[in-house]
């Protein structure tokens, strides 16, 4: 049984998302497939993808980051470069 409080669980989830964001952003901001997008859009979509993966149960920081990058490239990448 999980005895952690909802607030504590949220905090650990926020920490995972923040850490995964920092890891993945370094790649996203210079990715030639994504460079044509506005940085604010990339940041928003990256965070949303990370949060969705976490909500779906992913806990590994590298899987979170890699999955979010792949989703961004699929969603916003230049289709002719894929």
C-alpha positions as CSV (number, residue, x, y, z in Angstrom):
1,X,0.0,0.0,0.0
2,X,1.3,3.5,-0.9
3,X,1.4,5.7,2.2
4,X,2.7,8.8,0.5
5,X,0.4,11.8,0.6
6,X,-1.1,13.2,-2.7
7,X,0.9,16.4,-2.2
8,X,4.2,14.4,-1.8
9,X,3.3,12.3,-4.9
10,X,2.6,15.4,-6.9
11,X,6.0,16.9,-5.8
12,X,7.9,13.9,-6.9
13,X,6.0,13.9,-10.2
14,X,6.8,17.6,-10.7
15,X,10.5,16.9,-9.9
16,X,10.6,14.1,-12.5
17,X,8.9,16.3,-15.1
18,X,11.3,19.1,-14.4
19,X,14.4,16.9,-14.5
20,X,13.2,15.2,-17.8
21,X,12.4,18.6,-19.2
22,X,15.9,19.9,-18.6
23,X,17.5,16.8,-20.1
24,X,15.3,16.8,-23.2
25,X,15.2,20.6,-23.8
26,X,19.0,20.6,-24.5
27,X,18.3,18.4,-27.5
28,X,15.0,20.0,-28.6
29,X,16.2,23.5,-28.7
30,X,18.9,22.6,-31.3
31,X,17.0,19.8,-33.2
32,X,17.1,20.6,-36.9
33,X,13.7,18.9,-37.3
34,X,12.1,21.3,-34.8
35,X,14.0,24.5,-35.2
36,X,11.3,26.1,-37.4
37,X,8.9,26.1,-34.4
38,X,8.6,28.8,-31.9
39,X,10.5,28.1,-28.7
40,X,7.4,28.8,-26.5
41,X,5.4,26.2,-28.5
42,X,8.2,23.7,-28.2
43,X,8.5,24.2,-24.4
44,X,4.7,24.0,-23.9
45,X,4.3,20.8,-26.0
46,X,7.4,19.2,-24.4
47,X,6.1,19.8,-20.9
48,X,2.6,18.5,-21.9
49,X,4.2,15.3,-23.4
50,X,6.3,14.7,-20.3
51,X,3.3,15.2,-18.0
52,X,1.2,12.8,-20.1
53,X,3.8,10.1,-20.0
54,X,4.2,10.5,-16.3
55,X,0.4,10.3,-15.9
56,X,0.4,7.1,-17.9
57,X,2.8,5.6,-15.4
58,X,6.3,6.2,-16.8
59,X,8.8,6.8,-14.0
60,X,12.2,6.5,-15.7
61,X,13.6,10.0,-16.4
62,X,15.4,8.9,-19.6
63,X,12.3,7.2,-21.0
64,X,10.3,10.3,-20.2
65,X,12.7,12.5,-22.0
66,X,13.2,10.3,-25.0
67,X,9.5,9.7,-25.4
68,X,8.7,13.4,-25.2
69,X,11.4,14.2,-27.8
70,X,10.0,11.5,-30.2
71,X,6.5,12.8,-29.8
72,X,7.6,16.4,-30.5
73,X,9.4,15.3,-33.6
74,X,6.4,13.3,-34.8
75,X,4.0,16.2,-34.0
76,X,6.0,19.2,-35.0
77,X,8.9,18.0,-37.0
78,X,9.3,18.7,-40.7
79,X,7.7,15.7,-42.4
80,X,10.0,15.9,-45.4
81,X,13.0,15.4,-43.0
82,X,11.7,12.4,-41.1
